[in-house]
Amino acid sequence: MNALFRGKAWSFGFRSTIMLYFVCLIVLPICGIYVQSLSEGWSAFWESIAEPLAWKAVMLTIKLAVIATLINMALGTMIGWVLIRYRFPGRTILNSLVDLPFALPTAVGGLLILLLLGPGSLVGGLAQAIGIQIVFHEPAIVVAMVFVTFPFVIRAIQPLLEELDKSEEEAAYTLGASKAKTFFQVILPTMAPGIASGAMLAFSRGLAEFGAVVLVAGNIPGKTLVASVFIFGEIESNNPQGAAAVSVLLLTLSFLILWIVSMIQSRRSGQ
C-alpha cells in the first residue's frame, strides 16, 4: 500500500486533481469577474467605476473597514494577551467564543446587532436619547465589520505569544526595565507581525462583508451604501458589468493585501 501511495502515477494523479479543483473553484471564477468587467470595453469599465454612487460606496467601505480594523487591532491585541498570559474561570469558554463569528451566519450576526443596538433596545434607546444614531448609520456598519472580523488579530498573535521566550522578559526586568518598557521593546516587536497580518486579513474581510451589513446599514445611496450591497443592487438591476467592475476593485485590493500578508509571514518564517 505504501508503495502505491509513493508511485509516480498516483502522485501525478493526486496533484492533478488538486490543481483541477483549485482552478475550477478559484481561478476560473476570478477570471470570469475580470472578463465580465471588461465585456463592454475599457470605457464602460471606467464609467462604471467613476459613477458617483459606485465611487462613494467603495470609499465608504474602505473608510469604515479601516476604522473597524483599528478597533480590532486594539481589542484583539488586548484579548489575545489576556487569553495567553492569564488563567481565570471561563477562560476556555471565552477562547472558544472568539471563533463564533466564523461559525455564525453573518446575517444572524447582523440580526443580533439590530436587536442589541436598535431603537427598541436599551443601548439603542439610550444612544438615541443623547442624539447618537447607531443602527442604519455608519456606527452600525463599523460594529458589524468588527463583529465578523473579530477573530483575525487574536488568532494571529496567540501563537507568537505562546512561542515567546520568557527569559527575554526576565532579562529585561533584571536589567531594570519597567513592565511598560519591557512590553514595548521586547513583547510588542514579537507580536507586531501577527498584529499586522491579522489586521490586513480583517481589513480584507471587512471590505467584502454583506450579510451583517445589509441588515443594519439602511443602504442609503451615498451615505450608508457599502460596496458589497451596491454590487448586489447592480445585479438586481440587471447590470452585471457594473457589478463586476466594482468587484474587480475590491478583488484587486484583496489580492494586494494577501500578497503583503504573505510577504510578512515569509519574512517571519525566514528569521
CYANA upper distance limits for C-alpha pairs under 8 A (distance plus 0.5 A):
  1 MET  CA      5 PHE  CA      6.99
  2 ASN  CA      6 ARG  CA      6.73
  3 ALA  CA      7 GLY  CA      6.59
  4 LEU  CA     10 TRP  CA      7.53
  5 PHE  CA     10 TRP  CA      6.68
  5 PHE  CA     11 SER  CA      7.57
  6 ARG  CA     10 TRP  CA      7.68
  6 ARG  CA     11 SER  CA      7.26
  7 GLY  CA     11 SER  CA      6.66
  8 LYS  CA     12 PHE  CA      6.51
  9 ALA  CA     13 GLY  CA      6.61
 10 TRP  CA     14 PHE  CA      6.53
 11 SER  CA     15 ARG  CA      6.70
 12 PHE  CA     16 SER  CA      6.50
 13 GLY  CA     17 THR  CA      6.59
 14 PHE  CA     18 ILE  CA      6.82
 15 ARG  CA     19 MET  CA      6.63
 16 SER  CA     20 LEU  CA      6.51
 17 THR  CA     21 TYR  CA      6.60
 18 ILE  CA     22 PHE  CA      6.64
 19 MET  CA     23 VAL  CA      6.56
 20 LEU  CA     24 CYS  CA      6.59
 21 TYR  CA     25 LEU  CA      6.42
 22 PHE  CA     26 ILE  CA      6.19
 22 PHE  CA     27 VAL  CA      7.31
 23 VAL  CA     27 VAL  CA      5.15
 23 VAL  CA     28 LEU  CA      6.46
 24 CYS  CA     28 LEU  CA      6.03
 24 CYS  CA     29 PRO  CA      7.96
 25 LEU  CA     29 PRO  CA      7.40
 26 ILE  CA     30 ILE  CA      6.76
 27 VAL  CA     31 CYS  CA      6.61
 28 LEU  CA     32 GLY  CA      6.47
 29 PRO  CA     33 ILE  CA      6.88
 30 ILE  CA     34 TYR  CA      7.12
 31 CYS  CA     35 VAL  CA      6.64
 32 GLY  CA     36 GLN  CA      6.48
 33 ILE  CA     37 SER  CA      6.60
 33 ILE  CA    244 ALA  CA      6.18
 33 ILE  CA    247 SER  CA      7.94
 33 ILE  CA    248 VAL  CA      7.36
 34 TYR  CA     38 LEU  CA      6.98
 34 TYR  CA    244 ALA  CA      7.66
 34 TYR  CA    245 ALA  CA      8.27
 34 TYR  CA    248 VAL  CA      6.86
 35 VAL  CA     39 SER  CA      6.42
 36 GLN  CA    240 PRO  CA      8.01
 36 GLN  CA    241 GLN  CA      6.34
 36 GLN  CA    244 ALA  CA      6.63
 36 GLN  CA    245 ALA  CA      8.44
 37 SER  CA     45 PHE  CA      6.69
 37 SER  CA    241 GLN  CA      5.57
 37 SER  CA    242 GLY  CA      7.47
 37 SER  CA    243 ALA  CA      8.25
 37 SER  CA    244 ALA  CA      5.21
 37 SER  CA    245 ALA  CA      5.15
 37 SER  CA    248 VAL  CA      7.72
 38 LEU  CA     42 TRP  CA      6.57
 38 LEU  CA     44 ALA  CA      8.10
 38 LEU  CA     45 PHE  CA      6.45
 38 LEU  CA    241 GLN  CA      8.01
 38 LEU  CA    245 ALA  CA      8.20
 39 SER  CA    241 GLN  CA      7.58
 40 GLU  CA     44 ALA  CA      6.33
 40 GLU  CA     45 PHE  CA      7.77
 40 GLU  CA    241 GLN  CA      8.10
 41 GLY  CA     45 PHE  CA      6.90
 42 TRP  CA     46 TRP  CA      6.67
 43 SER  CA     47 GLU  CA      6.60
 44 ALA  CA     48 SER  CA      6.61
 45 PHE  CA     49 ILE  CA      6.90
 45 PHE  CA    241 GLN  CA      8.20
 45 PHE  CA    242 GLY  CA      7.88
 45 PHE  CA    245 ALA  CA      6.48
 46 TRP  CA     50 ALA  CA      6.38
 47 GLU  CA     51 GLU  CA      6.51
 48 SER  CA     54 ALA  CA      7.79
 48 SER  CA    241 GLN  CA      8.45
 48 SER  CA    242 GLY  CA      5.74
 48 SER  CA    245 ALA  CA      6.85
 48 SER  CA    246 VAL  CA      7.98
 49 ILE  CA     54 ALA  CA      6.70
 49 ILE  CA     55 TRP  CA      6.81
 49 ILE  CA    242 GLY  CA      8.16
 49 ILE  CA    245 ALA  CA      6.82
 49 ILE  CA    246 VAL  CA      6.71
 50 ALA  CA     54 ALA  CA      7.51
 50 ALA  CA     55 TRP  CA      6.55
 51 GLU  CA     55 TRP  CA      6.57
 52 PRO  CA     56 LYS  CA      6.49
 53 LEU  CA     57 ALA  CA      6.54
 53 LEU  CA    221 PRO  CA      6.98
 53 LEU  CA    222 GLY  CA      6.32
 54 ALA  CA     58 VAL  CA      6.75
 54 ALA  CA    227 ALA  CA      7.70
 54 ALA  CA    230 PHE  CA      7.56
 54 ALA  CA    246 VAL  CA      7.63
 55 TRP  CA     59 MET  CA      6.65
 56 LYS  CA     60 LEU  CA      6.40
 56 LYS  CA    222 GLY  CA      6.25
 57 ALA  CA     61 THR  CA      6.60
 57 ALA  CA    221 PRO  CA      8.21
 57 ALA  CA    222 GLY  CA      7.08
 57 ALA  CA    224 THR  CA      8.33
 57 ALA  CA    225 LEU  CA      6.10
 57 ALA  CA    226 VAL  CA      5.12
 57 ALA  CA    227 ALA  CA      5.32
 57 ALA  CA    230 PHE  CA      7.38
 58 VAL  CA     62 ILE  CA      6.75
 58 VAL  CA    226 VAL  CA      6.99
 58 VAL  CA    227 ALA  CA      5.55
 58 VAL  CA    246 VAL  CA      8.26
 59 MET  CA     63 LYS  CA      6.62
 60 LEU  CA     64 LEU  CA      6.63
 60 LEU  CA    223 LYS  CA      8.46
 60 LEU  CA    224 THR  CA      8.14
 60 LEU  CA    225 LEU  CA      8.30
 60 LEU  CA    226 VAL  CA      6.76
 60 LEU  CA    227 ALA  CA      8.40
 61 THR  CA     65 ALA  CA      6.41
 61 THR  CA    207 LEU  CA      6.56
 61 THR  CA    226 VAL  CA      5.70
 61 THR  CA    227 ALA  CA      6.57
 62 ILE  CA     66 VAL  CA      6.62
 62 ILE  CA    207 LEU  CA      7.06
 63 LYS  CA     67 ILE  CA      6.95
 64 LEU  CA     68 ALA  CA      6.64
 64 LEU  CA    138 GLU  CA      8.09
 64 LEU  CA    141 ILE  CA      7.81
 64 LEU  CA    142 VAL  CA      6.35
 65 ALA  CA     69 THR  CA      6.49
 65 ALA  CA    142 VAL  CA      7.63
 65 ALA  CA    145 MET  CA      7.34
 65 ALA  CA    203 PHE  CA      6.12
 65 ALA  CA    206 GLY  CA      5.82
 65 ALA  CA    207 LEU  CA      6.58
 66 VAL  CA     70 LEU  CA      6.72
 66 VAL  CA    203 PHE  CA      6.95
 67 ILE  CA     71 ILE  CA      6.85
 67 ILE  CA    142 VAL  CA      7.53
 68 ALA  CA     72 ASN  CA      6.66
 68 ALA  CA    142 VAL  CA      5.97
 68 ALA  CA    143 VAL  CA      7.84
 68 ALA  CA    145 MET  CA      6.51
 68 ALA  CA    146 VAL  CA      5.68
 68 ALA  CA    203 PHE  CA      8.16
 68 ALA  CA    206 GLY  CA      8.24
 69 THR  CA     73 MET  CA      6.55
 69 THR  CA    146 VAL  CA      7.70
 69 THR  CA    199 ALA  CA      6.34
 69 THR  CA    200 MET  CA      8.29
 69 THR  CA    202 ALA  CA      6.63
 69 THR  CA    203 PHE  CA      6.10
 70 LEU  CA     74 ALA  CA      6.97
 70 LEU  CA    199 ALA  CA      8.18
 71 ILE  CA     75 LEU  CA      6.62
 71 ILE  CA    146 VAL  CA      7.81
 72 ASN  CA     76 GLY  CA      5.72
 72 ASN  CA     77 THR  CA      8.38
 72 ASN  CA    146 VAL  CA      6.92
 72 ASN  CA    149 THR  CA      8.08
 72 ASN  CA    150 PHE  CA      6.71
 72 ASN  CA    153 VAL  CA      7.33
 72 ASN  CA    199 ALA  CA      7.79
 72 ASN  CA    202 ALA  CA      8.44
 73 MET  CA     77 THR  CA      6.44
 73 MET  CA    153 VAL  CA      6.80
 73 MET  CA    195 ILE  CA      7.06
 73 MET  CA    199 ALA  CA      6.64
 74 ALA  CA     78 MET  CA      6.94
 75 LEU  CA     79 ILE  CA      6.53
 76 GLY  CA     80 GLY  CA      6.35
 76 GLY  CA    150 PHE  CA      7.63
 76 GLY  CA    151 PRO  CA      7.92
 76 GLY  CA    152 PHE  CA      8.39
 76 GLY  CA    153 VAL  CA      5.72
 76 GLY  CA    154 ILE  CA      5.26
 77 THR  CA     81 TRP  CA      6.59
 77 THR  CA    153 VAL  CA      7.29
 77 THR  CA    154 ILE  CA      6.79
 77 THR  CA    157 ILE  CA      7.74
 77 THR  CA    195 ILE  CA      7.70
 78 MET  CA     82 VAL  CA      6.72
 79 ILE  CA     83 LEU  CA      6.61
 79 ILE  CA    154 ILE  CA      7.25
 80 GLY  CA     84 ILE  CA      6.77
 80 GLY  CA    153 VAL  CA      8.49
 80 GLY  CA    154 ILE  CA      5.38
 80 GLY  CA    155 ARG  CA      7.91
 80 GLY  CA    157 ILE  CA      7.07
 80 GLY  CA    158 GLN  CA      6.26
 81 TRP  CA     85 ARG  CA      6.35
 81 TRP  CA     86 TYR  CA      8.48
 81 TRP  CA    158 GLN  CA      7.96
 81 TRP  CA    161 LEU  CA      8.01
 82 VAL  CA     86 TYR  CA      5.94
 83 LEU  CA     87 ARG  CA      8.01
 83 LEU  CA     91 ARG  CA      7.26
 83 LEU  CA     95 ASN  CA      7.33
 84 ILE  CA    158 GLN  CA      7.23
 84 ILE  CA    161 LEU  CA      7.46
 84 ILE  CA    162 GLU  CA      7.50
 87 ARG  CA     91 ARG  CA      7.19
 90 GLY  CA     94 LEU  CA      6.65
 91 ARG  CA     95 ASN  CA      6.55
 92 THR  CA     96 SER  CA      6.76
 93 ILE  CA     97 LEU  CA      6.70
 94 LEU  CA     98 VAL  CA      7.02
 95 ASN  CA     99 ASP  CA      8.30
 96 SER  CA    100 LEU  CA      7.88
 98 VAL  CA    150 PHE  CA      7.84
 98 VAL  CA    151 PRO  CA      6.16
 99 ASP  CA    103 ALA  CA      7.31
 99 ASP  CA    151 PRO  CA      6.43
100 LEU  CA    104 LEU  CA      6.38
101 PRO  CA    105 PRO  CA      8.10
101 PRO  CA    106 THR  CA      7.91
101 PRO  CA    109 GLY  CA      8.08
101 PRO  CA    147 PHE  CA      7.16
101 PRO  CA    148 VAL  CA      5.79
101 PRO  CA    149 THR  CA      7.96
101 PRO  CA    150 PHE  CA      7.72
101 PRO  CA    151 PRO  CA      7.95
102 PHE  CA    148 VAL  CA      7.79
102 PHE  CA    151 PRO  CA      8.45
104 LEU  CA    108 VAL  CA      7.29
104 LEU  CA    109 GLY  CA      7.43
105 PRO  CA    109 GLY  CA      7.09
105 PRO  CA    211 GLY  CA      8.36
106 THR  CA    110 GLY  CA      6.74
106 THR  CA    148 VAL  CA      7.57
106 THR  CA    210 PHE  CA      8.31
106 THR  CA    211 GLY  CA      5.44
106 THR  CA    212 ALA  CA      5.45
107 ALA  CA    111 LEU  CA      6.76
107 ALA  CA    211 GLY  CA      4.98
107 ALA  CA    212 ALA  CA      5.32
107 ALA  CA    215 LEU  CA      7.85
108 VAL  CA    112 LEU  CA      6.70
108 VAL  CA    212 ALA  CA      7.70
109 GLY  CA    113 ILE  CA      6.83
109 GLY  CA    144 ALA  CA      7.99
109 GLY  CA    147 PHE  CA      8.04
109 GLY  CA    148 VAL  CA      8.28
109 GLY  CA    212 ALA  CA      6.21
110 GLY  CA    114 LEU  CA      6.61
110 GLY  CA    144 ALA  CA      6.99
110 GLY  CA    211 GLY  CA      7.34
110 GLY  CA    212 ALA  CA      4.30
110 GLY  CA    213 VAL  CA      6.93
110 GLY  CA    214 VAL  CA      8.26
110 GLY  CA    215 LEU  CA      6.21
110 GLY  CA    216 VAL  CA      6.90
111 LEU  CA    115 LEU  CA      6.64
111 LEU  CA    212 ALA  CA      7.83
111 LEU  CA    215 LEU  CA      7.34
111 LEU  CA    216 VAL  CA      8.42
112 LEU  CA    116 LEU  CA      6.52
113 ILE  CA    117 LEU  CA      6.26
113 ILE  CA    118 GLY  CA      8.01
113 ILE  CA    140 ALA  CA      8.26
113 ILE  CA    143 VAL  CA      8.26
113 ILE  CA    144 ALA  CA      7.65
113 ILE  CA    216 VAL  CA      7.97
114 LEU  CA    118 GLY  CA      5.48
114 LEU  CA    135 VAL  CA      7.31
114 LEU  CA    215 LEU  CA      7.89
114 LEU  CA    216 VAL  CA      6.61
115 LEU  CA    120 GLY  CA      8.25
115 LEU  CA    121 SER  CA      6.94
116 LEU  CA    121 SER  CA      6.30
116 LEU  CA    122 LEU  CA      8.16
116 LEU  CA    123 VAL  CA      7.34
116 LEU  CA    124 GLY  CA      7.75
117 LEU  CA    121 SER  CA      6.40
117 LEU  CA    122 LEU  CA      8.09
117 LEU  CA    123 VAL  CA      6.10
117 LEU  CA    124 GLY  CA      4.96
117 LEU  CA    134 ILE  CA      7.33
117 LEU  CA    135 VAL  CA      6.96
118 GLY  CA    123 VAL  CA      8.24
118 GLY  CA    124 GLY  CA      5.51
118 GLY  CA    125 GLY  CA      8.04
118 GLY  CA    134 ILE  CA      7.95
118 GLY  CA    135 VAL  CA      6.18
119 PRO  CA    124 GLY  CA      5.25
119 PRO  CA    125 GLY  CA      5.70
119 PRO  CA    128 GLN  CA      7.65
119 PRO  CA    135 VAL  CA      8.07
120 GLY  CA    124 GLY  CA      7.13
120 GLY  CA    125 GLY  CA      6.71
121 SER  CA    125 GLY  CA      6.31
122 LEU  CA    126 LEU  CA      6.70
123 VAL  CA    127 ALA  CA      6.65
124 GLY  CA    128 GLN  CA      6.53
124 GLY  CA    133 GLN  CA      8.42
124 GLY  CA    134 ILE  CA      7.50
124 GLY  CA    135 VAL  CA      8.37
125 GLY  CA    129 ALA  CA      6.62
126 LEU  CA    130 ILE  CA      7.13
127 ALA  CA    131 GLY  CA      6.87
127 ALA  CA    132 ILE  CA      5.47
127 ALA  CA    133 GLN  CA      7.18
127 ALA  CA    134 ILE  CA      8.00
128 GLN  CA    132 ILE  CA      5.60
128 GLN  CA    133 GLN  CA      6.31
133 GLN  CA    137 HIS  CA      6.96
133 GLN  CA    139 PRO  CA      8.25
134 ILE  CA    138 GLU  CA      7.59
134 ILE  CA    139 PRO  CA      5.70
134 ILE  CA    140 ALA  CA      5.71
135 VAL  CA    139 PRO  CA      7.63
135 VAL  CA    140 ALA  CA      5.48
135 VAL  CA    216 VAL  CA      6.04
135 VAL  CA    217 ALA  CA      7.12
135 VAL  CA    218 GLY  CA      8.24
136 PHE  CA    140 ALA  CA      6.99
136 PHE  CA    141 ILE  CA      8.47
136 PHE  CA    216 VAL  CA      5.75
136 PHE  CA    217 ALA  CA      4.74
136 PHE  CA    218 GLY  CA      4.74
136 PHE  CA    219 ASN  CA      8.02
136 PHE  CA    224 THR  CA      7.87
137 HIS  CA    141 ILE  CA      7.50
137 HIS  CA    216 VAL  CA      8.24
137 HIS  CA    217 ALA  CA      6.23
137 HIS  CA    218 GLY  CA      7.35
137 HIS  CA    224 THR  CA      6.73
138 GLU  CA    142 VAL  CA      6.91
138 GLU  CA    217 ALA  CA      7.42
138 GLU  CA    224 THR  CA      6.75
139 PRO  CA    143 VAL  CA      6.73
140 ALA  CA    144 ALA  CA      6.66
140 ALA  CA    213 VAL  CA      8.38
140 ALA  CA    216 VAL  CA      6.48
140 ALA  CA    217 ALA  CA      6.88
141 ILE  CA    145 MET  CA      6.70
141 ILE  CA    213 VAL  CA      6.17
141 ILE  CA    216 VAL  CA      7.14
141 ILE  CA    217 ALA  CA      6.23
142 VAL  CA    146 VAL  CA      6.56
143 VAL  CA    147 PHE  CA      6.62
144 ALA  CA    148 VAL  CA      6.91
144 ALA  CA    212 ALA  CA      6.28
144 ALA  CA    213 VAL  CA      6.43
144 ALA  CA    216 VAL  CA      8.36
145 MET  CA    149 THR  CA      6.60
145 MET  CA    206 GLY  CA      5.83
145 MET  CA    209 GLU  CA      7.51
145 MET  CA    212 ALA  CA      8.33
145 MET  CA    213 VAL  CA      7.98
146 VAL  CA    150 PHE  CA      6.04
146 VAL  CA    206 GLY  CA      8.36
148 VAL  CA    205 ARG  CA      8.42
148 VAL  CA    206 GLY  CA      8.01
148 VAL  CA    209 GLU  CA      8.37
148 VAL  CA    212 ALA  CA      8.45
149 THR  CA    202 ALA  CA      5.51
149 THR  CA    203 PHE  CA      8.33
149 THR  CA    205 ARG  CA      7.03
149 THR  CA    206 GLY  CA      7.12
150 PHE  CA    154 ILE  CA      8.08
150 PHE  CA    202 ALA  CA      8.07
151 PRO  CA    155 ARG  CA      6.44
152 PHE  CA    156 ALA  CA      6.62
152 PHE  CA    198 GLY  CA      5.41
152 PHE  CA    199 ALA  CA      7.51
152 PHE  CA    201 LEU  CA      7.23
152 PHE  CA    202 ALA  CA      6.40
153 VAL  CA    157 ILE  CA      6.79
153 VAL  CA    194 GLY  CA      7.44
153 VAL  CA    195 ILE  CA      6.16
153 VAL  CA    197 SER  CA      8.14
153 VAL  CA    198 GLY  CA      4.66
153 VAL  CA    199 ALA  CA      6.35
153 VAL  CA    202 ALA  CA      7.93
154 ILE  CA    158 GLN  CA      6.69
154 ILE  CA    198 GLY  CA      8.10
155 ARG  CA    159 PRO  CA      7.92
155 ARG  CA    198 GLY  CA      8.20
156 ALA  CA    160 LEU  CA      8.10
156 ALA  CA    194 GLY  CA      5.30
156 ALA  CA    195 ILE  CA      7.15
156 ALA  CA    197 SER  CA      7.70
156 ALA  CA    198 GLY  CA      5.96
157 ILE  CA    161 LEU  CA      6.80
157 ILE  CA    191 MET  CA      6.31
157 ILE  CA    194 GLY  CA      5.24
157 ILE  CA    195 ILE  CA      6.69
157 ILE  CA    198 GLY  CA      8.36
158 GLN  CA    162 GLU  CA      6.73
159 PRO  CA    163 GLU  CA      6.68
160 LEU  CA    164 LEU  CA      6.62
160 LEU  CA    190 THR  CA      7.26
160 LEU  CA    191 MET  CA      6.62
160 LEU  CA    194 GLY  CA      7.66
161 LEU  CA    190 THR  CA      8.25
161 LEU  CA    191 MET  CA      7.45
164 LEU  CA    187 ILE  CA      8.36
164 LEU  CA    190 THR  CA      7.93
165 ASP  CA    169 GLU  CA      8.13
166 LYS  CA    170 GLU  CA      6.80
167 SER  CA    171 ALA  CA      6.45
168 GLU  CA    172 ALA  CA      6.78
168 GLU  CA    186 VAL  CA      7.78
169 GLU  CA    173 TYR  CA      6.78
169 GLU  CA    182 THR  CA      7.08
169 GLU  CA    186 VAL  CA      7.35
169 GLU  CA    187 ILE  CA      8.23
170 GLU  CA    174 THR  CA      6.56
171 ALA  CA    175 LEU  CA      6.74
172 ALA  CA    176 GLY  CA      7.05
172 ALA  CA    177 ALA  CA      5.93
172 ALA  CA    182 THR  CA      6.73
172 ALA  CA    186 VAL  CA      8.47
173 TYR  CA    177 ALA  CA      5.53
173 TYR  CA    178 SER  CA      7.13
173 TYR  CA    179 LYS  CA      8.05
173 TYR  CA    182 THR  CA      7.86
177 ALA  CA    181 LYS  CA      6.45
177 ALA  CA    182 THR  CA      6.53
178 SER  CA    182 THR  CA      6.54
179 LYS  CA    183 PHE  CA      6.59
180 ALA  CA    184 PHE  CA      6.80
181 LYS  CA    185 GLN  CA      6.40
181 LYS  CA    186 VAL  CA      8.43
182 THR  CA    186 VAL  CA      5.77
182 THR  CA    187 ILE  CA      7.17
183 PHE  CA    187 ILE  CA      5.24
183 PHE  CA    188 LEU  CA      6.27
184 PHE  CA    188 LEU  CA      5.60
184 PHE  CA    189 PRO  CA      7.69
185 GLN  CA    189 PRO  CA      7.04
186 VAL  CA    190 THR  CA      7.46
187 ILE  CA    191 MET  CA      6.94
188 LEU  CA    192 ALA  CA      6.37
189 PRO  CA    193 PRO  CA      8.26
191 MET  CA    195 ILE  CA      6.66
192 ALA  CA    196 ALA  CA      6.54
193 PRO  CA    197 SER  CA      6.57
193 PRO  CA    264 ILE  CA      7.09
193 PRO  CA    265 GLN  CA      7.99
193 PRO  CA    268 ARG  CA      7.80
194 GLY  CA    198 GLY  CA      6.31
195 ILE  CA    199 ALA  CA      6.38
196 ALA  CA    200 MET  CA      6.74
196 ALA  CA    261 VAL  CA      8.38
197 SER  CA    201 LEU  CA      6.77
197 SER  CA    261 VAL  CA      5.68
197 SER  CA    264 ILE  CA      7.51
197 SER  CA    265 GLN  CA      8.22
198 GLY  CA    202 ALA  CA      6.58
199 ALA  CA    203 PHE  CA      6.58
200 MET  CA    204 SER  CA      6.62
200 MET  CA    257 ILE  CA      6.73
200 MET  CA    258 LEU  CA      8.28
200 MET  CA    261 VAL  CA      7.53
201 LEU  CA    205 ARG  CA      6.60
201 LEU  CA    257 ILE  CA      7.87
201 LEU  CA    258 LEU  CA      7.86
201 LEU  CA    261 VAL  CA      8.25
202 ALA  CA    206 GLY  CA      6.52
203 PHE  CA    207 LEU  CA      6.81
204 SER  CA    208 ALA  CA      7.35
204 SER  CA    253 LEU  CA      8.37
204 SER  CA    254 SER  CA      6.05
204 SER  CA    257 ILE  CA      7.42
205 ARG  CA    209 GLU  CA      6.85
207 LEU  CA    227 ALA  CA      8.19
207 LEU  CA    228 SER  CA      8.21
207 LEU  CA    250 LEU  CA      7.58
208 ALA  CA    227 ALA  CA      8.31
208 ALA  CA    228 SER  CA      6.52
208 ALA  CA    250 LEU  CA      8.02
209 GLU  CA    213 VAL  CA      7.11
209 GLU  CA    228 SER  CA      7.16
210 PHE  CA    214 VAL  CA      6.29
210 PHE  CA    228 SER  CA      6.13
210 PHE  CA    229 VAL  CA      6.85
211 GLY  CA    215 LEU  CA      7.60
212 ALA  CA    216 VAL  CA      7.47
213 VAL  CA    217 ALA  CA      6.12
214 VAL  CA    218 GLY  CA      7.68
214 VAL  CA    219 ASN  CA      7.35
214 VAL  CA    229 VAL  CA      7.06
217 ALA  CA    224 THR  CA      6.24
217 ALA  CA    225 LEU  CA      7.64
218 GLY  CA    224 THR  CA      6.87
218 GLY  CA    225 LEU  CA      8.00
219 ASN  CA    223 LYS  CA      8.15
219 ASN  CA    224 THR  CA      5.57
219 ASN  CA    225 LEU  CA      4.78
219 ASN  CA    226 VAL  CA      7.78
219 ASN  CA    229 VAL  CA      7.86
220 ILE  CA    224 THR  CA      5.45
220 ILE  CA    225 LEU  CA      5.73
221 PRO  CA    225 LEU  CA      5.55
225 LEU  CA    229 VAL  CA      6.96
225 LEU  CA    230 PHE  CA      6.95
226 VAL  CA    230 PHE  CA      6.64
227 ALA  CA    231 ILE  CA      6.64
227 ALA  CA    246 VAL  CA      7.86
228 SER  CA    232 PHE  CA      6.88
229 VAL  CA    233 GLY  CA      6.66
230 PHE  CA    234 GLU  CA      6.74
230 PHE  CA    243 ALA  CA      8.14
231 ILE  CA    235 ILE  CA      6.87
231 ILE  CA    242 GLY  CA      8.27
231 ILE  CA    243 ALA  CA      5.16
231 ILE  CA    244 ALA  CA      8.15
231 ILE  CA    246 VAL  CA      7.41
231 ILE  CA    247 SER  CA      7.64
232 PHE  CA    236 GLU  CA      6.75
232 PHE  CA    243 ALA  CA      7.88
233 GLY  CA    237 SER  CA      6.61
234 GLU  CA    238 ASN  CA      6.81
234 GLU  CA    239 ASN  CA      5.64
234 GLU  CA    240 PRO  CA      6.98
234 GLU  CA    242 GLY  CA      7.02
234 GLU  CA    243 ALA  CA      5.84
235 ILE  CA    239 ASN  CA      5.98
235 ILE  CA    240 PRO  CA      5.88
235 ILE  CA    243 ALA  CA      6.80
239 ASN  CA    243 ALA  CA      6.97
240 PRO  CA    244 ALA  CA      6.45
241 GLN  CA    245 ALA  CA      6.68
242 GLY  CA    246 VAL  CA      7.06
243 ALA  CA    247 SER  CA      6.63
244 ALA  CA    248 VAL  CA      6.55
245 ALA  CA    249 LEU  CA      7.22
246 VAL  CA    250 LEU  CA      7.14
247 SER  CA    251 LEU  CA      6.42
248 VAL  CA    252 THR  CA      6.37
249 LEU  CA    253 LEU  CA      6.74
250 LEU  CA    254 SER  CA      6.61
251 LEU  CA    255 PHE  CA      6.66
252 THR  CA    256 LEU  CA      6.79
253 LEU  CA    257 ILE  CA      6.79
254 SER  CA    258 LEU  CA      6.62
255 PHE  CA    259 TRP  CA      6.64
256 LEU  CA    260 ILE  CA      6.83
257 ILE  CA    261 VAL  CA      6.73
258 LEU  CA    262 SER  CA      6.60
259 TRP  CA    263 MET  CA      6.74
260 ILE  CA    264 ILE  CA      6.76
261 VAL  CA    265 GLN  CA      6.70
262 SER  CA    266 SER  CA      6.55
263 MET  CA    267 ARG  CA      6.64
264 ILE  CA    268 ARG  CA      6.68
265 GLN  CA    269 SER  CA      6.62
266 SER  CA    270 GLY  CA      6.57
267 ARG  CA    271 GLN  CA      6.90
